[in-house]
Amino acid sequence: MEYRRLLSNRNYVLLQSANFINRLGDSIDAIALSWLVYQISNSASVAAVNYALNYVPTVLLQPIVGAYVARKDKKKVMVIADVARGIIVAFLALMVLSGKANSTIVIICTFLMSCFETLRVPSGNAIIPLIIAKEDYKIAASFSSSLSRTVELIGTGIAGVIVAVLGIYAAIFLDAASFFLSAICLCFMKIKEHIFTAEKADCLMNDFKAGLSYVLKNKALFYCCLIASACNMLLVPMNALQSAFITTYYHGDASYLSLMGIALSLGSLLGASVYPVISNHCKNKTLIIIIFPACSFLYLSELILGFTDSQLSIMIGIAIIYFLTGLFVGVASCHISVMVMLKTKQEYLSRVSSLLNAASNGLIPVTSFTISALAAFFTPDTLFLISGIIILLFSVGSYMSRRLEVLND
């Protein structure tokens, strides 16, 4: 019944359609770009640098952008961001097609896309309370996450085939088209939005400070931010070195990335689907910090798979490992989203979501540059082992922490 109510909401359907199309292109593009960077540079360090620069705009710009977006037409901002990203990705595809693409071009395009994404994310988060009722937050978070994982499943499933049959440039062109189609869907939304004008709001910097103060005073939001930041930081080796790890440790190709993406998406889809039921029986703290043991399991299990010479066994193992990891990550992600919406006033939502997003990703660039330097001296599997052990210690520490009990309030 709840899903039926959501699907009868025209604005919500249009927003999710835009996100569906957008995410489909990104899922294909994620594998294509990851493989492209490593193949062009043949360097794990360069791949780590590219991953780091992808998050620099989020950390440096998004806190201020969130305050800026609070007084702007959020639908218009989202459309502009999508169109701009579409143009950048189309340019990159042309460079790949013409054979002129190099590491520098890919890194610059990645950085620019991330800059415009800092506009899209807070606008998308802040627009949700404008189109659905508060009592629908949980089911909307579950539906949105399920939809996102389903699209990722489709995208990662066909990405390997597209790259192998049509080439990397075709996958990147599809991503560009997805941004333009997303913008078209958003244009049809009709929203009555209260815009905070200069006469009714303080200056931009004061808006930023007010948002920061709001987060610092709300302990639950603050600890959600710390947990997300720690998790994102510890997953940097996995995200930055995955292509190098697959090539050197498993002696595999891009199809391994597709398999990982499919299994992770399936697990996340199930996690998001069962979240509304699980959330009624588990404490907030448990639902969030479960992400730590899941990530440690991912690192250490991938290393264990390397002891077999059977490619079939490795692929089956990868499917199981990533499915289970996705299951727990899907539950934790849904719960964090719901907590942010429930514990934040609407007029602060764009600022709070921007601050949380920036802060939770704040350590990624620093960690990525560090990993880039370490990759010159250590193999990817060694860095995976160290990361798995560190996350395991985080798991124990988070479960024993009394301060995190505030999440249950």
Buried (B, 14 or more C-beta within 10 A) or exposed (E): EBEEBBEEBEBBBBBBBBBBBBBBBBBBBBBBBBBBBBEBBEBBBBBBBBBBBBBBBBBBBBBBBBBBBBBBBBBEBBBBBBBBBBBBBBBBBBBBBEEEBEBEBBBEBBBBBBBBBBBBBBBBBBBBBBBBEEEBBBBBBBBBBBBBBBBBBBBBBBBBBBBEEEBBBBBBBBBBBBBBBBBBBBBEBEEEBEEBEEEEBEEBEEBBBBBBEBBEEBBBBBBBBBBBBBBBBBBBBBBBBBBBBBBBBBEBBBBBBBBBBBBBBBBBBBBBBBBBEBBEEBEBBBBBBBBBBBBBBBBBBBBEBBEEEEEEEBBEBBBEBBBBBBBBBBBBBBBBBBBBBEBBEEBBBBBBBBBBBBBBBBBBBBBBBBBBEBBEEBBBBBBBBEBBEBBBEBBEEBBEEEEBEBBEE
